[in-house]
Amino acid sequence: MRHLVAFRVYESQTTSGLTPEQEAFLNRYTKGTWSVNPTTGLVDIQGSFDFFGSGEKSFFGVKFGNVTGNFSCIGNKLQSLEGAPKKVDGNFDCNQNKLQSLEGAPQEVGGNFYCHKNKLQSLEGAPQKVDGNFDCSSNLIQSLVGAPREVGGDFFCHFNQIQSLEGAPQKVDGGFFCEYNELRSLTGAPQKLGGSFSCSYNPLQSLEGAPLEGKGSFECNQFRLMKGEWNMEVLAKILEYKKLSQSAMALILTLPILNPTYWNSKISENPESTILQLSKYWDDMPEEIRNSIQIPLNLRDDFENLLELVRSGIM
């Protein structure tokens, strides 16, 4: 009898140290080769792992290490990322599961990171740097605390319950999309973007904190800046738009670009260039803003001359 028990224990494992069920799991979904790292005891994959739409609730106890390609576990019933890879050189995609947390997610992702359409309530556990896009849309997230600090592509957090952009990544090389949330202001948003910005369908009461610069379009329901128009000159000139509603105008007046503190800072950095810009839009600005902008004494005569040129149509 003792010999029979020992035989069964031997049969339950393979030379890899994994169970036959775990090996079958790896063989079925690996696009390339897999091996157990003798140093870490984790399963490394040379290639990709495509665990798609099987409806499973776990990785069968397998703990992954490094994946040189993509790692996908889309459309299952995962409630935890326990066992997920430590590092993925390509994309990591865990969307359409039942995840409530990103604990266990890879901390190094060389491509895109997708975790949309889950039941996430926070971004704690997310990688702090993603070289591609980061998409956490269509969850139950209320705060961006825990989000990556750097995103090399676009950042998507639309269709959540986010009340503040505090915790949002401050370096985004692509666009930033936070539509359909509970935002009342944009405080915490990255100030410079490599792409577009959209904050439509939020109960915004202020645009305070809005990005100052982007290479795409700027949308907030009531007005839109097209690609190539999003810069200091246009944001100031927008005060001339006659078709905007009073609520839209109220939002626009809170833009940091129309904040005297911003202009005073620009004057400190480059006074001659800044007063030239100011002269073009000075008459379009509310009086309270003009009164708070500090033109250097030695440049006031020059500024008045510039204003005359603008008003006469020469500039």
Phi, psi and omega per residue, in radians:
M1 nan -0.742 3.124
R2 -1.094 -0.666 3.109
H3 -1.097 -0.675 -3.139
L4 -1.126 -0.752 3.115
V5 -1.083 -0.777 3.138
A6 -1.065 -0.686 3.125
F7 -1.095 -0.705 -3.136
R8 -1.165 -0.678 3.092
V9 -1.083 -0.739 3.130
Y10 -1.092 -0.736 -3.094
E11 -1.216 -0.378 -3.074
S12 -1.360 -0.153 3.131
Q13 -2.211 2.872 3.099
T14 -2.061 3.134 -3.137
T15 -1.108 -0.353 3.125
S16 -1.376 -0.215 -3.056
G17 1.537 -0.031 3.114
L18 -1.732 2.783 3.069
T19 -1.339 2.777 3.071
P20 -0.975 -0.627 3.134
E21 -1.134 -0.719 3.126
Q22 -1.176 -0.703 3.103
E23 -1.123 -0.719 3.116
A24 -1.090 -0.672 3.103
F25 -1.064 -0.839 -3.135
L26 -1.160 -0.743 -3.123
N27 -1.119 -0.601 -3.074
R28 -1.265 -0.678 -2.971
Y29 -1.863 -0.122 -3.139
T30 -1.437 2.261 3.050
K31 -1.850 1.414 -3.035
G32 2.528 -2.373 3.108
T33 -2.250 2.666 3.072
W34 -2.216 2.704 3.106
S35 -2.718 2.668 3.078
V36 -1.535 2.119 3.136
N37 -1.238 2.056 -3.072
P38 -1.143 -0.380 -3.137
T39 -1.419 -0.788 -3.062
T40 -1.682 -0.409 -3.049
G41 1.371 0.086 -3.127
L42 -1.679 2.772 3.140
V43 -1.556 2.031 3.070
D44 -1.700 2.542 -3.127
I45 -2.164 2.172 2.987
Q46 -1.624 1.687 -3.035
G47 2.278 -2.588 -3.088
S48 -2.102 2.857 3.097
F49 -2.236 2.058 -3.021
D50 -2.071 1.439 -3.119
F51 -1.661 1.431 -2.899
F52 -1.990 2.195 2.905
G53 1.046 0.540 -3.127
S54 -1.588 -0.223 3.141
G55 1.376 0.208 -3.127
E56 -1.331 2.767 -3.082
K57 -1.812 -0.068 -3.105
S58 -2.766 3.127 3.067
F59 -1.670 0.436 3.104
F60 1.029 0.490 3.123
G61 1.456 -0.037 3.111
V62 -1.285 2.382 3.083
K63 -2.013 2.067 -3.059
F64 -1.581 2.632 3.077
G65 -1.886 -1.696 -3.118
N66 -1.850 2.429 3.102
V67 -2.183 2.134 -3.069
T68 -1.406 -0.322 3.111
G69 -1.939 -2.377 3.126
N70 -1.658 2.685 3.035
F71 -2.217 2.034 -3.101
S72 -2.168 2.313 3.031
C73 -2.337 0.697 -3.079
I74 -1.130 2.548 2.896
G75 1.165 0.593 3.042
N76 -1.888 -2.737 3.103
K77 -2.175 0.600 -3.103
L78 -1.116 2.312 3.058
Q79 -1.866 -0.112 -3.114
S80 -2.646 2.648 3.067
L81 -1.741 0.364 3.090
E82 -1.029 2.203 -3.109
G83 1.680 -0.146 3.141
A84 -1.089 2.769 -3.102
P85 -1.035 2.645 3.036
K86 -1.387 -0.568 -3.095
K87 -2.527 2.357 3.106
V88 -2.263 2.097 -3.127
D89 -1.304 -0.461 3.128
G90 -1.789 -2.364 -3.128
N91 -1.575 2.583 2.987
F92 -2.066 2.148 -3.029
D93 -2.307 1.934 3.123
C94 -2.145 0.454 -3.091
N95 -1.226 2.842 3.105
Q96 1.038 0.876 2.996
N97 -2.165 -2.728 3.127
K98 -2.141 0.577 -3.075
L99 -1.219 2.343 3.046
Q100 -1.866 -0.140 -3.105
S101 -2.641 2.695 3.066
L102 -1.761 0.182 3.081
E103 -1.012 2.281 -3.098
G104 1.706 -0.113 3.130
A105 -1.185 2.677 3.090
P106 -1.073 2.481 -3.137
Q107 -1.677 -0.132 3.049
E108 -2.224 2.049 -3.124
V109 -2.284 2.072 -3.093
G110 -1.483 -0.215 3.130
G111 -2.115 -2.288 -3.141
N112 -1.594 2.677 3.056
F113 -2.146 2.017 -3.108
Y114 -2.042 2.151 3.083
C115 -2.393 0.442 -3.091
H116 -1.290 2.833 3.112
K117 1.027 0.902 2.985
N118 -2.157 -2.695 3.088
K119 -2.151 0.599 -3.090
L120 -1.134 2.371 3.080
Q121 -1.875 -0.226 3.082
S122 -2.693 3.025 3.110
L123 -1.892 0.244 3.080
E124 -1.023 2.310 -3.113
G125 1.720 -0.135 3.124
A126 -1.226 2.659 3.056
P127 -1.101 2.563 -3.087
Q128 -1.524 -0.153 3.044
K129 -2.517 2.231 3.106
V130 -2.232 2.186 -3.067
D131 -1.323 -0.388 3.127
G132 -1.906 -2.468 3.119
N133 -1.411 2.696 3.009
F134 -2.204 2.109 -3.070
D135 -2.219 1.924 3.084
C136 -2.077 0.471 -3.086
S137 -1.196 2.840 3.043
S138 1.004 0.923 3.035
N139 -2.255 -2.739 3.135
L140 -2.080 0.493 -3.018
I141 -1.245 2.330 3.118
Q142 -1.908 -0.302 -3.097
S143 -2.490 2.594 3.110
L144 -1.665 0.136 3.061
V145 -1.044 2.262 -3.077
G146 1.750 -0.140 3.128
A147 -1.157 2.784 3.078
P148 -0.987 2.569 3.076
R149 -1.435 -0.491 -3.138
E150 -2.307 2.319 3.105
V151 -2.259 2.140 -3.084
G152 -1.396 -0.242 3.117
G153 -2.131 -2.323 3.130
D154 -1.597 2.658 3.065
F155 -2.036 2.100 -3.114
F156 -2.030 2.166 3.056
C157 -2.403 0.434 -3.091
H158 -1.256 2.848 -3.125
F159 0.988 0.992 3.012
N160 -2.324 -2.756 3.125
Q161 -2.183 0.582 -3.020
I162 -1.224 2.239 -3.111
Q163 -1.802 -0.244 -3.125
S164 -2.657 2.584 3.085
L165 -1.621 0.127 3.033
E166 -1.030 2.312 -3.083
G167 1.688 -0.121 3.127
A168 -1.157 2.667 3.090
P169 -1.050 2.462 -3.122
Q170 -1.727 -0.134 3.050
K171 -2.184 1.889 3.139
V172 -2.267 1.982 -3.100
D173 -1.395 -0.266 3.092
G174 -1.906 -2.435 -3.135
G175 -1.715 3.002 -3.130
F176 -2.315 2.141 -3.011
F177 -2.242 1.932 -3.071
C178 -2.207 0.605 -3.129
E179 -1.175 2.785 3.038
Y180 0.978 0.999 3.028
N181 -2.286 -2.754 -3.109
E182 -2.063 0.574 -3.063
L183 -1.310 2.367 3.036
R184 -1.895 -0.311 3.009
S185 -2.568 3.049 -3.101
L186 -1.933 0.298 3.113
T187 -1.007 2.256 -3.116
G188 1.818 -0.192 3.134
A189 -1.196 2.630 3.041
P190 -1.077 2.508 -3.045
Q191 -1.546 -0.248 3.139
K192 -2.445 2.259 -3.097
L193 -2.183 2.665 3.060
G194 -1.601 -0.063 -3.123
G195 -2.432 -2.507 -3.066
S196 -1.563 2.912 3.080
F197 -2.363 2.280 3.085
S198 -2.394 2.208 3.103
C199 -2.209 0.466 -3.099
S200 -1.126 2.738 3.075
Y201 1.053 0.846 2.965
N202 -2.239 2.685 3.102
P203 -1.407 0.931 -3.053
L204 -1.127 2.381 3.020
Q205 -1.966 -0.149 -3.110
S206 -2.765 2.613 2.995
L207 -1.759 0.276 3.115
E208 -1.017 2.299 -3.114
G209 1.639 -0.045 -3.119
A210 -1.060 2.584 3.077
P211 -0.994 2.470 -3.114
L212 -1.552 -0.330 -3.036
E213 -2.610 2.426 3.074
G214 -2.757 2.779 -3.101
K215 -1.770 0.034 3.113
G216 -1.994 -2.456 3.118
S217 -1.764 2.859 3.106
F218 -2.184 2.112 -3.101
E219 -2.277 2.354 3.051
C220 -2.519 0.768 3.141
N221 1.333 -1.135 -2.965
Q222 -1.458 -0.299 3.055
F223 -2.643 2.870 -3.089
R224 -2.541 2.332 2.996
L225 -1.832 2.198 -3.100
M226 -1.372 2.912 3.121
K227 -0.992 2.309 -3.119
G228 1.624 -0.227 -3.117
E229 -1.724 -0.192 -3.000
W230 -1.460 1.624 3.114
N231 -2.759 3.074 -3.038
M232 -1.043 -0.730 -3.097
E233 -1.091 -0.804 -3.085
V234 -1.224 -0.670 3.128
L235 -1.112 -0.565 3.055
A236 -1.315 -0.731 -3.091
K237 -1.178 -0.339 -3.090
I238 -1.069 -0.309 3.092
L239 -1.091 -0.329 -3.126
E240 -1.465 -0.163 -3.108
Y241 -1.111 2.048 -3.028
K242 -1.522 -0.294 -3.031
K243 -1.617 -0.004 -3.131
L244 -1.302 2.507 3.078
S245 -1.243 2.876 3.123
Q246 -1.083 -0.631 3.137
S247 -1.177 -0.667 3.104
A248 -1.150 -0.729 3.121
M249 -1.097 -0.675 3.117
A250 -1.089 -0.665 3.102
L251 -1.157 -0.782 -3.074
I252 -1.102 -0.624 -3.103
L253 -1.164 -0.233 3.127
T254 -1.664 0.009 3.105
L255 -1.021 2.399 3.110
P256 -0.966 -0.534 -3.122
I257 -1.093 -0.410 3.113
L258 -1.803 0.294 3.092
N259 -1.589 2.243 -3.129
P260 -0.962 -0.575 3.134
T261 -1.060 -0.669 3.122
Y262 -1.131 -0.827 -3.122
W263 -1.119 -0.719 3.139
N264 -1.107 -0.611 3.088
S265 -1.157 -0.727 3.119
K266 -1.137 -0.652 3.116
I267 -1.114 -0.675 3.120
S268 -1.123 -0.628 -3.098
E269 -1.345 -0.761 -3.060
N270 -2.647 1.392 -3.005
P271 -1.049 -0.778 -3.067
E272 -1.115 -0.812 -3.133
S273 -1.143 -0.680 -3.075
T274 -1.212 -0.716 -3.138
I275 -1.191 -0.472 3.050
L276 -1.136 -0.777 3.097
Q277 -1.133 -0.740 -3.131
L278 -1.068 -0.673 -3.081
S279 -1.061 -0.520 -3.092
K280 -1.281 -0.462 -3.013
Y281 -2.134 0.081 -3.043
W282 -0.993 -0.812 -3.069
D283 -1.258 -0.266 3.123
D284 -1.561 -0.178 -3.074
M285 -1.520 2.579 3.069
P286 -1.040 2.582 -3.071
E287 -1.038 -0.655 -3.103
E288 -1.120 -0.528 3.079
I289 -1.273 -0.793 -3.138
R290 -1.031 -0.709 -3.095
N291 -1.166 -0.348 -3.084
S292 -1.740 -0.065 3.118
I293 -1.538 2.244 -3.010
Q294 -1.734 1.718 3.079
I295 -1.396 2.209 3.128
P296 -0.993 2.478 -3.100
L297 -0.966 -0.714 -3.079
N298 -1.267 -0.141 -3.127
L299 -2.014 0.052 -3.066
R300 -1.174 -0.677 3.110
D301 -1.133 -0.744 3.103
D302 -1.074 -0.687 -3.123
F303 -1.146 -0.721 3.110
E304 -1.112 -0.687 3.103
N305 -1.121 -0.696 3.091
L306 -1.101 -0.722 3.124
L307 -1.066 -0.722 3.127
E308 -1.086 -0.716 3.141
L309 -1.135 -0.698 3.123
V310 -1.159 -0.794 -3.086
R311 -1.168 -0.483 3.141
S312 -1.483 -0.132 3.129
G313 1.544 0.057 3.132
I314 -1.237 -0.600 3.117
M315 -1.964 nan nan
